Structure formats: C-alpha cells, structure tokens
Amino acid sequence: MAEKNYYDILGVKKDASDDEIKTKYRKLVRQYQPDVSDDPDADNKIAESNNAYATLRDKDTRAEYEAMLDN
C-alpha cells in the first residue's frame, strides 16, 4: 500500500481526467513556490506534488499505482 494517496495530495478524485490532474498540480506548484509561499513546509508539499504528478500523469504508471491501491 502506498504511504500517501497521490489523489489526495493533488486534491482530485480517482477518476479525474489528465487535464484535471495537470491543472491541480500546476495550481499547487504555484501556491507552494518558495519565492511566494510563507508556508514553512512548502518544500515538502512541492516534493509531494511532484511525486504525485509524476505517477499520475503517465497512463501506465497510474494503472500500476491504482492496482497497488486496490491491494
């Protein structure tokens, strides 16, 4: 089982389209950009968002991730 649910990290539903995932990812990256964010945990949130997006943007990797969630 995955440590963190990538769908929750990005704030999208499991059946979200590729465009929805990309839009939410870009919004989070802008929100937690170290130059503009006062959040002390911004670096970790950007890293989590990057990992989540890297997994969910590719159809094959996303399918593997979903199979892992279902187990």
C-alpha positions as CSV (number, residue, x, y, z in Angstrom):
1,M,0.0,0.0,0.0
2,A,1.3,3.5,-0.8
3,E,2.3,5.7,2.1
4,K,0.4,8.6,0.8
5,N,-2.5,8.8,-1.6
6,Y,-1.4,10.8,-4.6
7,Y,-5.0,11.7,-5.4
8,D,-5.5,13.3,-2.0
9,I,-2.2,15.1,-2.3
10,L,-3.3,16.7,-5.6
11,G,-6.9,17.2,-4.4
12,V,-8.5,15.3,-7.2
13,K,-10.8,12.3,-7.4
14,K,-9.6,8.9,-8.6
15,D,-11.5,9.2,-11.8
16,A,-10.0,12.7,-12.6
17,S,-9.0,13.4,-16.2
18,D,-5.4,14.1,-17.2
19,D,-6.3,17.7,-17.7
20,E,-7.8,18.0,-14.1
21,I,-4.7,16.4,-12.7
22,K,-2.4,18.7,-14.6
23,T,-4.4,21.8,-13.6
24,K,-4.4,20.9,-9.9
25,Y,-0.7,20.1,-10.0
26,R,0.2,23.5,-11.5
27,K,-2.0,25.3,-9.0
28,L,-0.2,23.6,-6.1
29,V,3.2,24.3,-7.5
30,R,2.3,28.0,-7.9
31,Q,0.8,28.0,-4.4
32,Y,3.8,26.5,-2.7
33,Q,6.6,28.1,-4.8
34,P,9.3,29.0,-2.2
35,D,9.5,32.6,-3.6
36,V,5.9,33.3,-2.9
37,S,4.8,30.9,-0.1
38,D,5.2,31.7,3.6
39,D,4.4,28.0,4.4
40,P,7.3,26.5,6.3
41,D,6.5,23.1,4.8
42,A,6.3,24.4,1.2
43,D,9.4,22.4,0.0
44,N,7.9,19.1,1.2
45,K,4.5,20.0,-0.3
46,I,6.1,20.7,-3.7
47,A,8.1,17.5,-3.5
48,E,4.9,15.5,-2.7
49,S,3.1,17.2,-5.5
50,N,5.9,16.4,-7.9
51,N,5.9,12.8,-6.9
52,A,2.1,12.5,-7.2
53,Y,2.1,14.2,-10.6
54,A,4.9,12.1,-12.0
55,T,3.0,9.0,-11.1
56,L,-0.5,10.1,-12.2
57,R,0.4,11.8,-15.5
58,D,1.6,8.6,-17.2
59,K,-1.2,6.1,-18.0
60,D,0.9,3.0,-17.3
61,T,2.4,4.3,-14.1
62,R,-1.1,5.4,-13.0
63,A,-2.5,2.0,-13.7
64,E,0.2,0.3,-11.6
65,Y,-0.4,2.8,-8.8
66,E,-4.2,2.1,-8.8
67,A,-3.5,-1.6,-8.8
68,M,-1.3,-1.1,-5.8
69,L,-4.0,0.9,-4.0
70,D,-6.6,-1.8,-4.7
71,N,-4.5,-4.5,-2.9
